[in-house]
């Protein structure tokens, strides 16, 4: 990892962290890439849907961080990571998975996984982890730099492990938000009203509206009035492209 460049007049700012998203589900892959692109200082280098595709992209693209799904159609994500380490790749990795097996977590740590993010997750969850990672890179300094004390080493490592507060409003759950998000994305340009979302997902209209409004507040959806019936217009929600 290179040291951040200066940001004074006439000096270039730090290069964005290049992220490779490795995820076999196209909808999830697009969502993760969108999340990454919304975090200042990070840029999507590419999206791979299999272990083989990820290997080919890593051979030709500069990548600083991999968001690695562990269950890929052509092999386990950790087997890809073992192969990369054997070939000399030192790229940092976030394991992004529904796997909760602590043995898998321990093996990931031994292979250099710096964060383990459980699915389903929201944008604030990944944003916070990426910001922690950026702090770690900044604290770690240059590749060949040396820490002046134990405190400096501890400070660099603590950036990756700092506890984070809950990011969802009270009463909202990550699994339901993920279902609402998938339904809204699947509706494409037609969008969904709160009533339609409630029917699709199997929750009541008021609850569906709370989740849709949360997506609007987070900048992930847009809301427009839908006319055509007597009485107050109902809002139609569309995923923000």
Buried (B, 14 or more C-beta within 10 A) or exposed (E): BEBBEEEEEEEEEBEBBBBBBBBBBEEBBBBBBBBBEBBEBBEBBBBBBBBBBBBEBBEEEEBBBBBBBBEBEEBBBBBBBBEBBEEEBEBBBBBBBEBEEEEBBEBBEEBBBBBBBEBBBBBBBBBBBBBBBBBBBBBBBEEEEEBEEEEBBEBBEEBBEEEEEEBBEEEBEBEBBBBBBBBBBEBEEEBBBBEBBBBBBEBEBEBBBBBBBBBBEBEBBBBEEEEEEEEEEBBBBBBEE
